[in-house]
Amino acid sequence: MLNSKEVLQVLNAAHGLAIDVGAKTLSEALDMRPAMVSNRFNPSTETHLLGLGHAIVATLDTGDTRILAAFAKVAGFRLEPIDATPVDRNELLAAVLELDSAKGELARQLSEAIEDGVISPREEQELAARATELRELIDRLQLKQGTVK
């Protein structure tokens, strides 16, 4: 299990962080020798494994969230910062209206597609494309969460 594709993705993210930041820099935050940091953050090392506490300290100390993002991704989630930036009320309303319009268009297309009782491959592709657009609008709206000004 420790050699699964998902585990290796997270360990490779940690290794990339250690390479980019440098073992010497991380060694100060983790209170260990640079060689020990290199070993712990190396996914090929079997003897000195990276602990969750070390990964958390490295993330918080450097501000580099790639370990957390990789873990979220393999667990089926998306990492997004909590944004307290005020959102313009009109911008938010426009995004909601755009989303509602896209939902209506998807419903219209679906209604037309099932009129004859069969959804053709072309209709299925069009519906999938429209659903993808709708998902992107939902994602953009979620990114606008915050304080409305």
N, CA, C and O of each residue as an XYZ file, in Angstrom:
596
protein
N       0.812     -1.198      0.000
C       0.000      0.000      0.000
C       0.859      1.267      0.000
O       0.486      2.271     -0.607
N       2.008      1.220      0.681
C       2.866      2.409      0.712
C       3.473      2.717     -0.650
O       3.954      3.828     -0.875
N       3.457      1.756     -1.554
C       3.989      1.996     -2.891
C       2.887      2.226     -3.910
O       3.138      2.164     -5.114
N       1.670      2.491     -3.448
C       0.577      2.725     -4.383
C       0.821      4.028     -5.141
O       1.564      4.902     -4.694
N       0.178      4.130     -6.290
C       0.319      5.316     -7.135
C      -0.063      6.587     -6.372
O       0.607      7.613     -6.484
N      -1.144      6.507     -5.599
C      -1.623      7.679     -4.864
C      -0.630      8.122     -3.794
O      -0.358      9.313     -3.646
N      -0.096      7.169     -3.057
C       0.884      7.497     -2.013
C       2.124      8.111     -2.651
O       2.669      9.090     -2.142
N       2.562      7.541     -3.754
C       3.761      8.064     -4.422
C       3.544      9.479     -4.950
O       4.480     10.279     -4.967
N       2.325      9.801     -5.381
C       2.053     11.168     -5.840
C       2.260     12.173     -4.707
O       2.839     13.240     -4.910
N       1.787     11.825     -3.528
C       1.943     12.724     -2.376
C       3.409     12.791     -1.960
O       3.924     13.873     -1.678
N       4.082     11.646     -1.918
C       5.500     11.631     -1.544
C       6.353     12.377     -2.565
O       7.323     13.037     -2.193
N       6.007     12.280     -3.839
C       6.744     13.022     -4.864
C       6.533     14.527     -4.712
O       7.444     15.313     -4.974
N       5.338     14.927     -4.292
C       5.088     16.349     -4.025
C       5.966     16.825     -2.873
O       6.533     17.916     -2.930
N       6.077     16.011     -1.832
C       6.937     16.354     -0.691
C       8.394     16.433     -1.127
O       9.128     17.329     -0.710
N       8.803     15.500     -1.959
C      10.185     15.492     -2.452
C      10.464     16.753     -3.266
O      11.519     17.372     -3.125
N       9.511     17.127     -4.117
C       9.661     18.350     -4.906
C       9.778     19.585     -4.031
O      10.568     20.483     -4.322
N       8.996     19.637     -2.960
C       9.082     20.753     -2.018
C      10.483     20.817     -1.411
O      11.090     21.886     -1.343
N      10.988     19.664     -0.971
C      12.317     19.633     -0.336
C      13.406     20.049     -1.315
O      14.354     20.737     -0.935
N      13.277     19.640     -2.555
C      14.278     20.013     -3.561
C      14.221     21.515     -3.821
O      15.253     22.184     -3.848
N      13.012     22.041     -4.013
C      12.867     23.462     -4.341
C      13.246     24.380     -3.181
O      13.895     25.406     -3.385
N      12.847     24.017     -1.982
C      13.130     24.854     -0.809
C      14.551     24.628     -0.318
O      15.230     25.558      0.118
N      14.985     23.386     -0.395
C      16.332     23.040      0.052
C      16.326     22.376      1.416
O      15.629     22.810      2.333
N      17.107     21.328      1.535
C      17.178     20.565      2.787
C      17.700     21.427      3.930
O      17.267     21.276      5.072
N      18.627     22.327      3.627
C      19.198     23.170      4.686
C      18.124     24.083      5.281
O      18.022     24.221      6.500
N      17.337     24.696      4.422
C      16.263     25.574      4.899
C      15.241     24.794      5.721
O      14.826     25.236      6.793
N      14.837     23.627      5.208
C      13.863     22.806      5.933
C      14.430     22.262      7.240
O      13.699     22.072      8.213
N      15.725     22.015      7.254
C      16.336     21.419      8.451
C      16.178     22.327      9.667
O      16.034     21.843     10.790
N      16.206     23.621      9.451
C      16.043     24.560     10.564
C      14.624     24.489     11.131
O      14.437     24.469     12.348
N      13.632     24.452     10.251
C      12.237     24.391     10.707
C      11.922     23.056     11.370
O      11.141     22.993     12.319
N      12.539     21.983     10.861
C      12.249     20.639     11.367
C      13.183     20.214     12.490
O      13.010     19.149     13.084
N      14.166     21.047     12.776
C      15.130     20.774     13.839
C      15.831     19.421     13.637
O      15.875     18.575     14.530
N      16.372     19.256     12.430
C      17.152     18.050     12.131
C      18.214     18.390     11.093
O      18.147     19.432     10.441
N      19.174     17.521     10.950
C      20.266     17.759     10.008
C      19.753     17.728      8.562
O      18.801     17.008      8.261
N      20.377     18.502      7.668
C      19.966     18.513      6.262
C      19.966     17.124      5.617
O      19.084     16.811      4.817
N      20.954     16.290      5.963
C      21.001     14.939      5.387
C      19.777     14.129      5.807
O      19.238     13.357      5.013
N      19.344     14.302      7.037
C      18.160     13.599      7.535
C      16.908     14.090      6.805
O      16.026     13.301      6.468
N      16.840     15.401      6.564
C      15.707     15.964      5.819
C      15.675     15.370      4.414
O      14.621     14.949      3.937
N      16.827     15.337      3.757
C      16.905     14.767      2.404
C      16.412     13.330      2.385
O      15.681     12.932      1.478
N      16.810     12.556      3.377
C      16.383     11.158      3.446
C      14.877     11.038      3.679
O      14.207     10.244      3.019
N      14.353     11.817      4.607
C      12.922     11.712      4.932
C      12.031     12.151      3.777
O      10.951     11.592      3.584
N      12.465     13.135      3.013
C      11.649     13.659      1.916
C      11.895     12.926      0.597
O      11.272     13.249     -0.414
N      12.787     11.955      0.600
C      13.080     11.173     -0.600
C      12.141      9.970     -0.647
O      12.201      9.112      0.234
N      11.268      9.889     -1.666
C      10.304      8.784     -1.712
C      10.948      7.415     -1.937
O      10.295      6.390     -1.743
N      12.207      7.386     -2.339
C      12.897      6.113     -2.569
C      13.513      5.543     -1.297
O      13.915      4.380     -1.270
N      13.589      6.345     -0.253
C      14.204      5.900      0.993
C      13.236      5.027      1.777
O      12.082      5.398      1.990
N      13.714      3.869      2.203
C      12.873      2.931      2.957
C      13.082      3.050      4.470
O      12.222      2.645      5.251
N      14.220      3.604      4.878
C      14.552      3.582      6.301
C      14.058      4.802      7.067
O      13.626      4.670      8.211
N      14.111      5.974      6.469
C      13.686      7.205      7.149
C      12.434      7.723      6.452
O      12.531      8.406      5.433
N      11.269      7.406      6.987
C      10.016      7.790      6.347
C       9.559      9.172      6.799
O       9.779      9.576      7.941
N       8.925      9.878      5.886
C       8.381     11.198      6.179
C       7.132     11.044      7.045
O       6.199     10.325      6.688
N       7.130     11.722      8.173
C       5.969     11.680      9.055
C       5.007     12.814      8.741
O       5.394     13.829      8.161
N       3.769     12.635      9.124
C       2.753     13.650      8.890
C       3.122     14.970      9.568
O       2.927     16.041      8.994
N       3.649     14.891     10.779
C       4.050     16.107     11.495
C       5.102     16.896     10.744
O       5.037     18.123     10.676
N       6.082     16.186     10.174
C       7.127     16.869      9.405
C       6.544     17.510      8.145
O       6.935     18.614      7.764
N       5.614     16.816      7.507
C       4.982     17.367      6.308
C       4.189     18.629      6.648
O       4.205     19.599      5.891
N       3.498     18.612      7.785
C       2.724     19.781      8.209
C       3.647     20.957      8.517
O       3.393     22.080      8.081
N       4.711     20.700      9.264
C       5.662     21.773      9.600
C       6.278     22.349      8.325
O       6.395     23.567      8.190
N       6.670     21.484      7.396
C       7.270     21.954      6.142
C       6.282     22.814      5.359
O       6.662     23.842      4.800
N       5.028     22.400      5.319
C       4.001     23.155      4.601
C       3.768     24.513      5.249
O       3.739     25.534      4.561
N       3.606     24.530      6.551
C       3.332     25.787      7.249
C       4.527     26.725      7.241
O       4.369     27.939      7.112
N       5.720     26.166      7.379
C       6.922     26.997      7.430
C       7.235     27.630      6.079
O       7.682     28.776      6.014
N       7.001     26.884      5.002
C       7.354     27.387      3.671
C       6.195     28.080      2.970
O       6.405     28.874      2.053
N       4.971     27.781      3.401
C       3.807     28.307      2.691
C       3.536     27.553      1.397
O       2.652     27.932      0.629
N       4.285     26.499      1.154
C       4.153     25.688     -0.059
C       3.130     24.589      0.217
O       3.361     23.723      1.060
N       2.010     24.621     -0.483
C       0.909     23.697     -0.197
C       0.860     22.488     -1.124
O      -0.163     21.806     -1.182
N       1.932     22.210     -1.842
C       1.859     21.119     -2.823
C       1.620     19.748     -2.195
O       0.974     18.901     -2.813
N       2.124     19.509     -0.985
C       1.865     18.219     -0.326
C       0.368     18.104     -0.031
O      -0.255     17.079     -0.308
N      -0.185     19.155      0.527
C      -1.606     19.183      0.858
C      -2.465     19.061     -0.401
O      -3.463     18.340     -0.406
N      -2.082     19.764     -1.464
C      -2.834     19.705     -2.721
C      -2.793     18.306     -3.328
O      -3.805     17.815     -3.828
N      -1.629     17.666     -3.284
C      -1.504     16.306     -3.825
C      -2.350     15.334     -3.017
O      -3.013     14.466     -3.584
N      -2.329     15.473     -1.700
C      -3.128     14.599     -0.837
C      -4.618     14.805     -1.118
O      -5.375     13.842     -1.238
N      -5.028     16.067     -1.223
C      -6.433     16.360     -1.516
C      -6.835     15.737     -2.851
O      -7.908     15.144     -2.962
N      -5.987     15.867     -3.851
C      -6.306     15.350     -5.188
C      -6.473     13.835     -5.187
O      -7.442     13.321     -5.747
N      -5.549     13.119     -4.569
C      -5.657     11.652     -4.576
C      -6.827     11.168     -3.715
O      -7.313     10.051     -3.895
N      -7.277     12.009     -2.785
C      -8.431     11.658     -1.949
C      -9.745     12.085     -2.601
O     -10.822     11.861     -2.048
N      -9.648     12.701     -3.782
C     -10.848     13.091     -4.508
C     -11.372     14.473     -4.180
O     -12.550     14.765     -4.392
N     -10.494     15.329     -3.661
C     -10.898     16.686     -3.318
C     -10.037     17.687     -4.076
O      -9.047     17.323     -4.710
N     -10.427     18.941     -3.999
C      -9.656     20.013     -4.610
C      -9.296     20.991     -3.502
O     -10.140     21.356     -2.683
N      -8.056     21.404     -3.483
C      -7.590     22.341     -2.471
C      -7.816     23.762     -2.972
O      -7.368     24.131     -4.057
N      -8.506     24.538     -2.177
C      -8.729     25.937     -2.511
C      -8.470     26.774     -1.272
O      -8.870     26.397     -0.171
N      -7.807     27.902     -1.442
C      -7.585     28.762     -0.277
C      -8.902     29.386      0.191
O      -9.807     29.635     -0.605
N      -8.982     29.624      1.462
C     -10.135     30.334      2.005
C      -9.898     31.801      1.697
O      -8.940     32.406      2.177
N     -10.773     32.353      0.904
C     -10.576     33.711      0.427
C     -11.555     34.645      1.129
O     -12.768     34.536      0.954
N     -11.027     35.540      1.903
C     -11.871     36.508      2.602
C     -11.965     37.814      1.829
O     -12.458     38.817      2.346
N     -11.486     37.798      0.582
C     -11.532     38.994     -0.243
C     -12.985     39.344     -0.549
O     -13.753     38.482     -0.979
N     -13.362     40.583     -0.334
C     -14.741     40.970     -0.638
C     -15.074     40.756     -2.115
O     -14.248     41.010     -2.992
N     -16.287     40.287     -2.374
C     -16.760     40.058     -3.732
C     -17.785     41.136     -4.053
O     -18.658     41.437     -3.238
N     -17.673     41.713     -5.238
C     -18.618     42.728     -5.671
C     -20.005     42.094     -5.834
O     -20.148     41.058     -6.483
N     -21.009     42.717     -5.247
C     -22.381     42.183     -5.273
C     -22.869     41.979     -6.714
O     -23.459     40.944     -7.024
N     -22.631     42.942     -7.580
C     -23.083     42.826     -8.971
C     -22.357     41.698     -9.699
O     -22.949     40.999    -10.521
N     -21.093     41.528     -9.395
C     -20.321     40.435     -9.996
C     -20.883     39.084     -9.551
O     -20.995     38.156    -10.351
N     -21.230     38.986     -8.288
C     -21.803     37.749     -7.760
C     -23.174     37.477     -8.382
O     -23.462     36.348     -8.779
N     -24.008     38.498     -8.468
C     -25.329     38.330     -9.078
C     -25.208     37.929    -10.545
O     -25.960     37.078    -11.020
N     -24.275     38.534    -11.259
C     -24.059     38.177    -12.666
C     -23.633     36.717    -12.798
O     -24.069     36.022    -13.716
N     -22.791     36.257    -11.892
C     -22.341     34.861    -11.928
C     -23.500     33.906    -11.647
O     -23.601     32.855    -12.280
N     -24.372     34.260    -10.703
C     -25.536     33.417    -10.389
C     -26.488     33.384    -11.582
O     -27.004     32.322    -11.931
N     -26.726     34.534    -12.210
C     -27.611     34.579    -13.375
C     -27.035     33.784    -14.543
O     -27.770     33.098    -15.254
N     -25.737     33.875    -14.738
C     -25.083     33.100    -15.800
C     -25.231     31.603    -15.533
O     -25.472     30.823    -16.455
N     -25.088     31.212    -14.287
C     -25.256     29.808    -13.905
C     -26.696     29.355    -14.157
O     -26.919     28.280    -14.713
N     -27.666     30.166    -13.752
C     -29.072     29.811    -13.972
C     -29.396     29.707    -15.460
O     -30.132     28.814    -15.879
N     -28.852     30.610    -16.242
C     -29.057     30.569    -17.689
C     -28.484     29.286    -18.288
O     -29.111     28.656    -19.140
N     -27.302     28.911    -17.841
C     -26.660     27.686    -18.341
C     -27.461     26.450    -17.936
O     -27.583     25.505    -18.715
N     -28.008     26.454    -16.714
C     -28.849     25.324    -16.274
C     -30.096     25.236    -17.145
O     -30.509     24.143    -17.534
N     -30.694     26.379    -17.451
C     -31.877     26.399    -18.313
C     -31.568     25.886    -19.710
O     -32.357     25.144    -20.295
N     -30.429     26.278    -20.236
C     -30.022     25.824    -21.570
C     -29.782     24.316    -21.579
O     -30.159     23.637    -22.534
N     -29.161     23.790    -20.532
C     -28.952     22.340    -20.429
C     -30.302     21.622    -20.364
O     -30.486     20.593    -21.016
N     -31.237     22.150    -19.591
C     -32.567     21.543    -19.485
C     -33.283     21.576    -20.836
O     -33.931     20.601    -21.215
N     -33.171     22.690    -21.565
C     -33.793     22.804    -22.885
C     -33.213     21.769    -23.842
O     -33.951     21.084    -24.550
N     -31.873     21.661    -23.860
C     -31.223     20.692    -24.745
C     -31.619     19.265    -24.384
O     -31.859     18.445    -25.269
N     -31.688     18.970    -23.110
C     -32.069     17.630    -22.669
C     -33.510     17.323    -23.074
O     -33.810     16.219    -23.528
N     -34.387     18.293    -22.909
C     -35.787     18.117    -23.288
C     -35.911     17.817    -24.779
O     -36.661     16.924    -25.171
N     -35.184     18.552    -25.608
C     -35.199     18.316    -27.054
C     -34.617     16.947    -27.393
O     -35.115     16.254    -28.280
N     -33.562     16.567    -26.683
C     -32.882     15.300    -26.974
C     -33.771     14.098    -26.664
O     -33.709     13.090    -27.368
N     -34.592     14.188    -25.628
C     -35.409     13.024    -25.245
C     -36.796     13.044    -25.888
O     -37.604     12.143    -25.661
N     -37.067     14.075    -26.691
C     -38.366     14.196    -27.343
C     -38.725     12.961    -28.163
O     -39.868     12.505    -28.136
N     -37.751     12.422    -28.890
C     -38.005     11.254    -29.738
C     -37.767      9.930    -29.008
O     -37.890      8.858    -29.599
N     -37.427     10.015    -27.726
C     -37.223      8.807    -26.936
C     -35.831      8.221    -27.028
O     -35.536      7.227    -26.364
N     -34.967      8.816    -27.838
C     -33.604      8.307    -28.019
C     -32.633      9.486    -27.983
O     -32.857     10.508    -28.632
N     -31.569      9.332    -27.228
C     -30.515     10.351    -27.222
C     -29.407      9.858    -28.142
O     -28.756      8.849    -27.871
N     -29.204     10.587    -29.232
C     -28.190     10.187    -30.218
C     -26.793     10.449    -29.667
O     -26.642     11.208    -28.709
N     -25.767      9.831    -30.258
C     -24.392     10.095    -29.814
C     -24.025     11.580    -29.907
O     -23.334     12.109    -29.036
N     -24.495     12.251    -30.975
C     -24.214     13.682    -31.119
C     -24.880     14.470    -29.990
O     -24.266     15.355    -29.394
N     -26.142     14.141    -29.702
C     -26.852     14.820    -28.614
C     -26.176     14.554    -27.269
O     -26.085     15.440    -26.419
N     -25.710     13.332    -27.095
C     -25.013     12.979    -25.853
C     -23.742     13.806    -25.693
O     -23.435     14.275    -24.597
N     -23.002     13.985    -26.789
C     -21.779     14.803    -26.743
C     -22.109     16.256    -26.416
O     -21.422     16.894    -25.617
N     -23.164     16.770    -27.039
C     -23.560     18.157    -26.782
C     -24.003     18.344    -25.328
O     -23.670     19.341    -24.688
N     -24.755     17.374    -24.821
C     -25.197     17.450    -23.424
C     -24.009     17.369    -22.471
O     -23.962     18.080    -21.467
N     -23.054     16.504    -22.787
C     -21.858     16.381    -21.942
C     -21.063     17.682    -21.955
O     -20.568     18.121    -20.917
N     -20.940     18.298    -23.132
C     -20.209     19.571    -23.232
C     -20.923     20.657    -22.428
O     -20.283     21.441    -21.727
N     -22.248     20.698    -22.536
C     -23.025     21.705    -21.794
C     -22.906     21.462    -20.287
O     -22.800     22.412    -19.513
N     -22.923     20.193    -19.871
C     -22.780     19.859    -18.445
C     -21.399     20.261    -17.935
O     -21.264     20.726    -16.803
N     -20.373     20.083    -18.768
C     -19.017     20.500    -18.390
C     -18.959     22.013    -18.208
O     -18.359     22.503    -17.252
N     -19.581     22.749    -19.122
C     -19.634     24.212    -18.999
C     -20.338     24.615    -17.702
O     -19.909     25.534    -17.004
N     -21.422     23.909    -17.398
C     -22.169     24.190    -16.171
C     -21.297     23.943    -14.943
O     -21.299     24.742    -14.006
N     -20.559     22.847    -14.947
C     -19.660     22.527    -13.822
C     -18.597     23.620    -13.664
O     -18.260     24.004    -12.544
N     -18.074     24.115    -14.781
C     -17.068     25.183    -14.715
C     -17.662     26.461    -14.127
O     -17.005     27.160    -13.356
N     -18.897     26.759    -14.492
C     -19.564     27.936    -13.916
C     -19.771     27.769    -12.412
O     -19.591     28.713    -11.644
N     -20.147     26.571    -12.005
C     -20.317     26.295    -10.570
C     -18.986     26.469     -9.846
O     -18.935     27.063     -8.770
N     -17.912     25.952    -10.435
C     -16.582     26.094     -9.826
C     -16.206     27.565     -9.688
O     -15.699     27.983     -8.647
N     -16.453     28.353    -10.741
C     -16.116     29.782    -10.680
C     -16.943     30.490     -9.611
O     -16.442     31.368     -8.909
N     -18.204     30.106     -9.494
C     -19.061     30.717     -8.475
C     -18.566     30.358     -7.078
O     -18.584     31.199     -6.178
N     -18.127     29.120     -6.892
C     -17.595     28.712     -5.589
C     -16.339     29.499     -5.249
O     -16.101     29.806     -4.081
N     -15.536     29.829     -6.249
C     -14.320     30.602     -5.998
C     -14.640     32.032     -5.578
O     -13.798     32.711     -4.991
N     -15.839     32.485     -5.873
C     -16.230     33.851     -5.510
C     -16.769     33.942     -4.088
O     -17.177     35.017     -3.646
N     -16.774     32.833     -3.377
C     -17.263     32.863     -2.000
C     -16.448     33.863     -1.189
O     -15.252     34.041     -1.420
N     -17.075     34.478     -0.289
C     -16.392     35.449      0.561
C     -17.392     36.479      1.043
O     -18.600     36.245      1.026
N     -16.892     37.592      1.462
C     -17.739     38.663      1.948
C     -18.269     39.457      0.765
O     -17.493     39.890     -0.088
N     -19.570     39.652      0.706
C     -20.164     40.445     -0.368
C     -20.117     41.905      0.047
O     -20.519     42.268      1.152
N     -19.615     42.740     -0.866
C     -19.554     44.177     -0.537
C     -20.596     44.943     -1.298
O     -20.697     46.161     -1.152
